[in-house]
Amino acid sequence: MIRMSKKLVVIPTYQEKENIHDVIDVTLNLSVPFDILVVDDASPDGTAELVKKEMKKSPHRVYMIEREGKLGLGTAYITGFKWGIDKGYDYICEMDADFSHNPEDLIKLHEACEKGADIAIGSRYVKGVNVINWPMGRVLVSFFASYYVRVITGMPFKDSTAGFKCYKANVFKTLDLDNINFIGYAFQIEMKFNAWKHGFHIVEVPIIFTDRSKGVSKMSKGIVKEAVLGILEMKIKSLFKKYQPAG
């Protein structure tokens, strides 16, 4: 493997054929180089075949892990993080495939880590509410979900449910990825909570979040239930757990 970049973007996919070519193309052409790892959960729409075409065009920039089925967002990211650690990347980012996260903001997140942050969160709410094309009901649910998480966990972050982040790779040496419990969107909260409890320096970087224009959202009632009930359980368990200081 010939690696030009020290920065990796992990993009989980399930039925993203409308978006995957464009998101790879935009990311590869950023002014700061990022490599791309797609973790595809056996998308029945042919997403993986499109990624393979991108891999042929950019064999040392685009990679893919194909899994046997829809195994959950959290496990997709953990699979990607472990791959990135094994390949020696210094910075590992996570980003959605549907352009709700603007690839251009990867540069800001990486810069925040270069300037001293261990984790940079792309935050929708650190400066007001920066969400485009969401119905008001969904904006309110998301905003108050983050508020709920702050109250339960004590974390100070305005956007505790955010899924657009850049990590320094050494963070994963302290966090035990094999003991992350959540597989849905609550995974995002659990990762932040564990990193915060370990004392890592976490900053929020303002972004504008734009709802997908192509494809179908993966949100479900089960995912919401996992987050609401799981956060309470996570907080209670943390009271009896010792956290190794970041270092």
Secondary structure, DSSP 4 states (H G I P E B T S, - for coil): -----SEEEEEEESS-TTTHHHHHHHHHTSSS--EEEEEE---TTSHHHHHHHHHHHSTTTEEEEE-SS---HHHHHHHHHHHHHHTT-SEEEE--SSSSS-TTHHHHHHHHHHTT-SEEEEESSTTS--EES--HHHHHHHHHHHHHHHHHH----TTTT---EEEETTHHHHS-GGG----STHHHHHHHHHHHHTT--EEEEE--EE--SSS-----HHHHHHHHHHHHHHHHHHTT---PPP-
